[in-house]
């Protein structure tokens, strides 16, 4: 990460999206998109923060749960990652999002097996 990124003048897409916070376009999708971009940029803490904000706005946003679990797992927070995926599986089941449910089930099982070793 360069100094421009750390000073808040990061990648143009992140800067553009951040400007939308607090506007009528603010919502779960915006916060999720920021989480995606922060994770791509390697800023896991900000990604986690934005993904949690997305989930406050839409607790059934299964893609946000899936990515939050990944960001937490990559941040060496396996218990939090597992909890995110379990909650994501429940959200996916409520929405009928079978693919997300299957993916998070696989991720959770891998994490549980890894923790058991």
C-alpha positions, 0 to 999 in steps of 0.5 A: 500500500502506498502513502496515497492509499493510506492517506485516503486518496487510494485507488480511484474506485475506492475514493469514488465509492467512499464519496457516496457514503451518506448520500441517497445511494448509500446502502448494503450494495455500496458497503459490500462493493467497498468491502470487495475493493478494500479486500482487493487492495489488501486492506482487510480491516477496512474490508471487514468494517465495510462488510459488517456495515453492509450486513447491518443494512441487509442481514440476509446479504449472503455474498457479504457474509461469504466475503466477510468470512474470507476477510476474517479467515485471511486476518487470522480470525478463524472463530469469527470467520466460522461464525460469519459463514454459519450466519451466511449459510442461514441467510442463504437458506432463507433467501434460497441462495443454494450456491452461496450456501454450498460454498460457505458450507465448504469453507466452514468445513475446511476451517473446522478441519484445519482447526481440529489438526 
